[in-house]
Each structure stands twice: as C-alpha cells, then as structure tokens.
Amino acid sequence: MTTETETDTPPSRALLILPRLRVQNANTISSPMTWGFPAITAFTGLMTALARRLGREAGIEFHGVGVICHHFEPQVTQGGYIRSFHLTRNPVSSDGSTAAIVEEGRAHLDITLVFAVALTGIPLSDGERAQLAARIGELVAGMRIAGGSVIPPVPGTLHRPARAQLRLMPDDEAQRLAQFRRLSRRWLPGFALVSRDDLLQTRLAALRERDPQASALEAWLDLSRLNHRAERRTGVDEHTGEATESVVWQTDRRPGWIVPMPVGYAALSGLHGAGSVAGARDGTVPFRFVESVYSLGQWISPHRLSDVTDLIWSPMHDADTGLYRCVNEFRAAPVPAV
C-alpha cells in the first residue's frame, strides 16, 4: 500500500513505457521444466534492479510490469521435431583444463515493457516527466534483461527511434480505458503475456471427474501439449448398404495460444540468516531454498485487453506459506452459450 509523501502530495499513478527494446542472447531456459520465452520473474527482477539504481530520490515507485513480445528468435538448430541449443565453448579453467560445456539456451527478443508506477514526489511537468523517462531509458540500455544485452535498433528499420515514455493515468475510468486503447494499438503487431490460472483449475476439475486422484501436474501437462485422440465412427457403405466402422484421429482444440510457464517460487526451507549459507549470491540478505511454481499463460494481442490491469504482473509474497509468485489480474471473457 502506498502512502502520502512528506509533502502530503498523493502519489500519481502513471505508466512507464519502454517500447521496442532489442535484447540479444536472453536466457530461454525459464525453469527446470520449461524453455522458450524468459520467465516473468526475469522482468520483475529487472523492475527491482531498476528501482534500486534510481533510488528513492527519483520519486518513482514500481508496482508491476507488463510484457509485449514483437519478435522471438531462439538460437537453436532444428532437425524434424528435435531442437538443439547453439552452445558456446567457454574459456579454459584456471588450471588450464577444458571447462565443461553447460547447456545455456539463448534467444533474441524484440519487446515492449510497460511498468505500473507511482510518482511520489512533487507533481512533474510534461518536460520533467520526459527527462525522467529518458534517464530511465538510458539506465535500461546499460542493464541486462533476462540475462541478455540491450542493443540499439537496426539502422533504417524505424523512421524515428522509439523513446521511453512516462504517461500519467487519468483518475476517470472512462478516460483511463480510452488511453489504454490508444496505447495498445501502438504495440501492434505483438502479443502480451497474461495469466490463465482459470484454465488450469477447470482442466483439473474435468480430469477429476474421470479420475478422483488426478493431480494439478497432470492437468498442467495435459494443457501443455497437443493431445490426439482416436474417434470411432460408424456409417453405411453407399454401394453395399453394409454398416462400416472407421477410426478418425482428432486433435483437441486449445482455448488460445496457451503456454506452460513458471510464475514464482515456493519455499523448501525456513529463512536462514544473512551470510549463514555458503555460496549465496548476496551475503547481506536472508537466504531460503525454493522450488519453481508453475501455471499457465496465454499470448494475446494487446488490443484485445480491456484495461492496463490485464497486462500488469505484480510480485506477491505470502510469509505464512513461503510463496513468492507473480500475479496477473487478466480475466477471460465468458464464452457465450451455443
């Protein structure tokens, strides 16, 4: 929950838009069980790193991030249904021996990032907001996004290079929705990643009608693959009039471009004190062993979203259960009855 600043000025809600970022060699192994587009935690991690670099004196708070992908190019070699990552030979180790090759998946991305932010300082003019957005754009240009490097746009591909924007969100709901409709059309062509936890729960309920012991993992795997089923059909031979039987293979229809994805982490241990675990990345903060938490996402065209809240992913922490996950408020429109 945000509070008023020392000057009693209520924070102004705004959108920080970083359009058309080209990211080279981003990490494409998103979890122990999935590969493809980077995990959403990579972008909330970028949000945290950006907030730390700016500091409180910048007068901006980050609450969530939305991702629109315009281009995705995995660095793989494809042979039939098998794909292999392009691997690099690493330098020799300190004793001169050959270092082991660690499988690292990489991809080139063209993305737009939309941050939900609050301006906590004194109200800024249009020029001051443009300066702050430009400063943030320069910072991001020197940072890593999902382990990849931000590179300039290809010369000649854009008439005018896209610039970072900091847009105030109107308080009036109708004006806010109209603003989002205008912005969403600027993000075309592209696809936004949203949460579809509802599909996982629906499929789990359907599986448990046939098998009460079905697990959430079975429902997740069932929605993560293409399922082919044999359907027996009976008919009548036109020439002999005899009854005939045939088998037709059907592929289950998918409710959109559905993808399995990690959405956070669940605690495997208690919280260890700072510096008490050897080999921890940061010895100044408490440490906890965790495992990945999985759900389902959907790639959907931005102009089909109704509000910016459909786009934004926000980090959430439940101290009682040790759950760290990203939450998205997208709700699919109900399917009309036939």
FIDO-46251 format. One line per field, with one value per residue (C-alpha): x, y, z; residue in three letters; residue number from 1. Coordinates in pm, 1 decimal. Example, Ala and Ser with C-alpha at 12.3 -4.5 7.8 and 13.67 -1.06 7.14 Angstrom:
2
X = c(1230.0 1367.0)
Y = c(-450.0 -106.0)
Z = c(780.0 714.0)
residuo = c(ala ser)
num = c(1 2)
This chain:
338
X = c(0.0 142.6 132.0 147.3 487.7 628.8 484.5 132.5 117.0 -73.7 121.2 20.8 -37.2 149.4 273.8 642.8 666.6 992.2 898.2 1071.3 1368.2 1601.5 1753.1 2032.8 2103.1 1833.5 1803.7 1546.7 1560.7 1288.3 1270.5 1374.7 1070.6 1013.0 1202.0 1110.0 1027.6 1206.1 1024.9 810.7 1030.1 1313.5 1115.7 1004.3 1371.9 1459.9 1196.9 1357.5 1708.1 1588.3 1420.9 1742.4 1952.5 1718.3 1686.4 1408.6 1521.9 1398.5 1040.9 910.8 780.4 744.3 438.5 428.2 536.5 368.4 543.6 456.8 667.5 706.2 971.0 1124.1 1419.1 1551.3 1910.6 1850.3 1928.6 1617.0 1602.8 1249.9 1084.3 1416.5 1573.0 1919.4 2055.8 2354.2 2621.5 2945.7 3287.1 3385.0 3745.7 3968.4 3962.8 4229.4 4443.1 4436.2 4189.0 3888.8 3579.4 3261.3 3000.5 2694.5 2378.5 2257.8 1959.4 1952.2 1707.8 1692.3 1388.8 1205.5 982.9 791.5 786.6 506.4 563.4 284.9 444.3 355.6 515.9 566.9 741.2 605.2 393.7 615.4 559.3 546.9 910.5 1025.2 847.3 1010.3 1352.1 1289.8 1173.0 1482.3 1704.5 1537.5 1572.7 1946.1 1978.3 1794.8 2016.6 2311.1 2136.9 2069.4 1718.1 1669.6 2046.3 2053.1 2207.9 2003.1 2122.9 2031.0 1767.1 1881.2 1953.9 1684.0 1416.3 1245.0 1171.9 1215.8 1374.1 1121.1 1173.5 1082.5 756.2 612.3 237.8 5.7 -302.3 -632.1 -840.0 -1158.6 -1217.1 -1355.4 -1054.9 -816.1 -972.2 -958.7 -591.3 -513.8 -699.3 -483.7 -162.1 -244.7 -274.7 74.8 206.7 89.8 198.8 280.1 143.3 104.3 159.5 -129.2 -218.8 -463.0 -479.3 -850.0 -780.8 -565.2 -838.3 -1104.2 -897.8 -813.2 -1182.1 -1255.8 -980.5 -1100.2 -1446.8 -1284.5 -1009.8 -1050.7 -675.7 -573.4 -319.7 -259.9 59.8 -142.6 -377.6 -80.0 83.9 -246.9 -280.6 87.5 86.9 -106.4 -343.2 -451.2 -746.9 -894.7 -1266.6 -1459.3 -1725.7 -1991.5 -2152.0 -2318.9 -2142.4 -2310.3 -2263.7 -2335.0 -2550.4 -2347.7 -2253.7 -1892.2 -1661.6 -1365.5 -1123.9 -1057.4 -783.7 -887.1 -664.8 -805.9 -878.0 -686.3 -852.7 -599.1 -221.0 -166.2 183.8 319.1 519.6 686.4 525.0 742.0 887.1 771.7 984.0 1154.4 1319.6 1298.7 1464.7 1838.1 2024.7 2227.3 2570.2 2491.2 2472.7 2797.5 2787.0 2480.9 2475.0 2417.0 2552.1 2380.4 2020.5 1845.2 1852.2 1589.6 1584.9 1294.2 1148.8 966.6 590.7 413.7 93.5 -40.0 -12.4 -166.1 -25.8 -295.4 -297.5 -278.4 -578.2 -793.9 -717.3 -969.8 -754.9 -391.4 -451.2 -498.9 -140.1 48.2 223.9 288.9 514.2 339.8 480.6 291.5 510.0 290.4 320.0 656.8 509.0 676.1 485.3 381.5 10.3 -177.5 -543.5 -647.1 -992.3 -1107.3 -1449.0 -1705.8 -1772.8 -2133.6 -2360.3 -2434.6)
Y = c(0.0 337.2 629.5 1002.3 1164.2 1410.3 1696.4 1544.0 1514.7 1198.0 977.4 999.4 673.9 652.0 414.3 390.2 253.8 121.9 46.6 -182.0 -297.9 -530.3 -789.9 -1016.5 -1359.1 -1354.9 -1667.9 -1900.4 -2180.0 -2035.5 -2316.9 -2680.5 -2791.8 -2523.3 -2338.3 -2060.3 -1704.5 -1586.8 -1631.4 -1340.9 -1323.7 -1206.8 -890.1 -830.5 -874.4 -604.9 -384.4 -432.9 -367.8 -52.4 76.7 22.0 206.5 502.8 526.9 688.1 1036.1 976.7 999.0 691.6 360.1 43.8 -175.5 -415.6 -485.0 -598.1 -762.6 -744.8 -956.9 -840.3 -1089.3 -1404.7 -1584.5 -1882.6 -1976.6 -2340.1 -2592.6 -2774.5 -3121.6 -3252.5 -3236.6 -3212.1 -2878.3 -2827.2 -2508.5 -2331.6 -2378.3 -2187.0 -2322.6 -2149.7 -2049.5 -2298.3 -2306.4 -2155.9 -2473.3 -2487.8 -2776.9 -2767.2 -2637.4 -2841.4 -2721.3 -2603.7 -2605.5 -2247.4 -2158.4 -1813.6 -1611.4 -1270.9 -1064.8 -755.8 -649.6 -359.8 -325.7 -140.3 -58.5 43.2 315.2 586.5 932.5 1008.5 1346.7 1686.7 1694.4 1692.2 1891.6 1724.9 1819.2 1683.8 1354.7 1329.5 1387.8 1120.6 874.3 947.2 889.1 555.8 459.4 530.0 319.6 23.8 43.6 -49.6 -324.2 -691.0 -811.4 -1182.4 -1218.9 -1059.7 -736.4 -439.7 -332.8 -33.5 -71.7 -177.9 135.6 208.3 -12.0 274.7 623.0 755.9 557.5 468.2 658.6 582.3 745.1 832.6 886.9 988.0 769.4 962.5 921.5 893.8 532.1 610.1 829.2 563.2 293.9 524.3 595.9 222.7 154.6 413.1 276.6 -88.4 -25.4 122.1 -210.7 -396.8 -628.1 -813.5 -1040.7 -974.6 -1245.6 -1286.3 -1538.7 -1825.7 -1989.2 -2043.0 -2289.0 -2499.9 -2520.5 -2601.9 -2880.6 -3024.8 -3041.9 -3216.2 -3474.6 -3548.0 -3630.9 -3931.0 -3992.6 -3852.6 -3900.0 -3669.8 -3407.8 -3047.3 -3159.8 -3390.0 -3104.4 -2875.5 -3132.2 -3202.7 -2834.6 -2800.5 -3045.0 -3130.5 -3417.1 -3651.2 -3881.0 -4163.1 -4135.2 -4435.0 -4354.6 -4578.5 -4538.5 -4718.3 -4822.2 -4647.9 -4945.4 -5247.2 -5090.3 -5264.8 -5097.1 -4979.2 -4858.4 -4624.7 -4450.3 -4078.1 -3902.9 -3573.6 -3304.8 -3135.7 -2769.0 -2526.7 -2215.9 -1974.8 -1961.1 -2134.6 -2189.9 -2350.6 -2104.1 -2056.0 -1782.5 -1777.2 -1987.9 -2185.8 -2219.6 -2552.4 -2439.0 -2177.3 -1839.5 -1857.2 -1558.2 -1333.8 -1482.4 -1816.1 -2016.7 -2063.2 -1974.3 -1748.6 -1474.7 -1196.4 -1243.7 -933.7 -1060.2 -1368.6 -1687.7 -1954.1 -2267.1 -2265.1 -2453.8 -2326.0 -2271.7 -2336.0 -2218.2 -2137.5 -1822.3 -1702.4 -1485.7 -1243.8 -938.7 -619.4 -461.4 -745.1 -642.7 -412.1 -240.7 -197.9 -422.9 -711.2 -659.1 -596.5 -867.7 -778.4 -965.9 -1107.5 -1264.4 -1477.4 -1502.9 -1771.8 -2020.3 -1908.2 -1841.0 -1590.0 -1552.9 -1306.7 -1224.8 -1101.3 -993.1 -1086.6 -1245.7 -1401.6 -1305.8 -1582.0 -1799.9 -1745.5 -2047.5 -2200.8)
Z = c(0.0 -93.8 148.9 105.1 90.7 340.4 134.8 167.4 -210.8 -308.0 -549.4 -915.1 -1098.9 -1426.3 -1693.7 -1779.3 -2133.8 -2278.8 -2640.9 -2888.1 -2682.4 -2871.5 -2639.1 -2757.4 -2604.7 -2337.7 -2124.1 -2278.0 -2017.0 -1797.2 -1537.2 -1477.7 -1680.6 -1945.3 -2213.8 -2451.9 -2357.5 -2039.4 -1709.0 -1591.7 -1280.0 -1506.4 -1580.2 -1220.7 -1132.1 -1385.4 -1221.5 -879.6 -1012.5 -1188.1 -870.9 -674.2 -930.0 -937.5 -560.2 -360.3 -453.2 -809.6 -677.5 -858.5 -721.6 -930.8 -872.0 -1166.8 -1523.1 -1844.2 -2138.8 -2509.4 -2743.3 -3103.7 -3215.5 -3068.6 -3227.2 -3029.4 -3101.9 -3190.4 -3459.1 -3573.5 -3724.3 -3757.6 -3416.3 -3231.1 -3144.5 -3000.1 -2847.1 -3001.0 -2735.0 -2686.9 -2595.6 -2273.9 -2192.7 -2013.4 -1633.7 -1407.3 -1415.8 -1795.7 -1823.4 -2053.4 -1878.7 -1905.0 -2150.8 -1958.5 -2168.0 -2196.2 -2411.2 -2565.9 -2773.3 -2939.6 -2836.6 -2952.8 -2663.1 -2511.9 -2133.5 -1954.0 -1585.6 -1349.5 -1136.5 -886.5 -885.3 -516.4 -537.0 -625.5 -942.6 -1250.7 -1566.9 -1907.5 -1969.3 -1632.5 -1691.7 -2034.8 -1875.5 -1611.9 -1878.5 -2088.4 -1785.0 -1716.9 -2083.7 -2066.8 -1749.9 -1904.6 -2215.1 -1993.2 -1795.5 -1853.7 -1935.8 -1864.5 -1892.7 -2238.8 -2359.6 -2477.7 -2822.0 -3043.6 -3316.9 -3660.3 -3869.7 -4123.4 -3963.4 -3782.2 -3912.7 -3560.3 -3273.5 -3005.9 -2682.1 -2323.3 -2214.9 -1873.6 -1904.9 -1623.0 -1581.4 -1562.9 -1249.1 -1453.6 -1552.4 -1898.4 -1979.3 -1847.2 -2066.7 -2369.9 -2300.8 -2282.3 -2608.3 -2785.6 -2637.5 -2702.9 -3076.1 -3080.6 -2950.0 -3260.1 -3405.7 -3088.0 -2817.9 -2446.0 -2185.0 -1937.8 -1667.4 -1724.7 -1383.6 -1450.9 -1732.4 -1503.4 -1239.8 -1499.6 -1656.4 -1313.9 -1226.8 -1559.1 -1504.4 -1152.3 -1283.7 -1456.4 -1201.9 -849.2 -793.5 -1080.5 -977.8 -1076.4 -1252.0 -1479.6 -1566.4 -1635.7 -1864.6 -2039.3 -2132.8 -2224.0 -2513.1 -2827.0 -2747.2 -3030.0 -2971.0 -3179.2 -3250.7 -3378.7 -3638.5 -3790.0 -4130.1 -4419.6 -4739.4 -5032.9 -5265.8 -5044.5 -4775.0 -4506.3 -4180.7 -4168.2 -3893.9 -3920.0 -3684.9 -3720.3 -3525.8 -3369.7 -3214.6 -2906.6 -2963.5 -2743.9 -2598.5 -2746.3 -2755.1 -2419.8 -2279.6 -1961.5 -1756.3 -1417.6 -1209.1 -896.9 -619.1 -314.8 -1.4 71.6 393.2 660.0 632.2 701.1 836.8 609.3 537.1 703.6 376.7 184.7 -184.9 -164.0 -427.2 -175.4 175.8 312.6 291.7 440.0 232.3 160.4 -55.1 -302.0 -597.5 -906.0 -910.2 -1241.5 -1401.6 -1748.2 -1953.3 -2275.7 -2553.2 -2659.5 -2883.8 -2671.7 -2843.8 -2706.3 -2347.3 -2181.4 -1916.1 -1819.3 -1516.3 -1762.5 -1875.1 -1549.5 -1344.9 -979.7 -733.0 -427.0 -109.5 142.4 452.9 613.1 325.5 188.0 -155.8 -386.2 -710.8 -978.1 -1005.9 -1311.2 -1297.0 -1651.5 -1668.7 -1993.5 -2124.3 -2068.0 -2369.9 -2489.0 -2483.8 -2823.0)
residuo = c(met thr thr glu thr glu thr asp thr pro pro ser arg ala leu leu ile leu pro arg leu arg val gln asn ala asn thr ile ser ser pro met thr trp gly phe pro ala ile thr ala phe thr gly leu met thr ala leu ala arg arg leu gly arg glu ala gly ile glu phe his gly val gly val ile cys his his phe glu pro gln val thr gln gly gly tyr ile arg ser phe his leu thr arg asn pro val ser ser asp gly ser thr ala ala ile val glu glu gly arg ala his leu asp ile thr leu val phe ala val ala leu thr gly ile pro leu ser asp gly glu arg ala gln leu ala ala arg ile gly glu leu val ala gly met arg ile ala gly gly ser val ile pro pro val pro gly thr leu his arg pro ala arg ala gln leu arg leu met pro asp asp glu ala gln arg leu ala gln phe arg arg leu ser arg arg trp leu pro gly phe ala leu val ser arg asp asp leu leu gln thr arg leu ala ala leu arg glu arg asp pro gln ala ser ala leu glu ala trp leu asp leu ser arg leu asn his arg ala glu arg arg thr gly val asp glu his thr gly glu ala thr glu ser val val trp gln thr asp arg arg pro gly trp ile val pro met pro val gly tyr ala ala leu ser gly leu his gly ala gly ser val ala gly ala arg asp gly thr val pro phe arg phe val glu ser val tyr ser leu gly gln trp ile ser pro his arg leu ser asp val thr asp leu ile trp ser pro met his asp ala asp thr gly leu tyr arg cys val asn glu phe arg ala ala pro val pro ala val)
num = c(1 2 3 4 5 6 7 8 9 10 11 12 13 14 15 16 17 18 19 20 21 22 23 24 25 26 27 28 29 30 31 32 33 34 35 36 37 38 39 40 41 42 43 44 45 46 47 48 49 50 51 52 53 54 55 56 57 58 59 60 61 62 63 64 65 66 67 68 69 70 71 72 73 74 75 76 77 78 79 80 81 82 83 84 85 86 87 88 89 90 91 92 93 94 95 96 97 98 99 100 101 102 103 104 105 106 107 108 109 110 111 112 113 114 115 116 117 118 119 120 121 122 123 124 125 126 127 128 129 130 131 132 133 134 135 136 137 138 139 140 141 142 143 144 145 146 147 148 149 150 151 152 153 154 155 156 157 158 159 160 161 162 163 164 165 166 167 168 169 170 171 172 173 174 175 176 177 178 179 180 181 182 183 184 185 186 187 188 189 190 191 192 193 194 195 196 197 198 199 200 201 202 203 204 205 206 207 208 209 210 211 212 213 214 215 216 217 218 219 220 221 222 223 224 225 226 227 228 229 230 231 232 233 234 235 236 237 238 239 240 241 242 243 244 245 246 247 248 249 250 251 252 253 254 255 256 257 258 259 260 261 262 263 264 265 266 267 268 269 270 271 272 273 274 275 276 277 278 279 280 281 282 283 284 285 286 287 288 289 290 291 292 293 294 295 296 297 298 299 300 301 302 303 304 305 306 307 308 309 310 311 312 313 314 315 316 317 318 319 320 321 322 323 324 325 326 327 328 329 330 331 332 333 334 335 336 337 338)
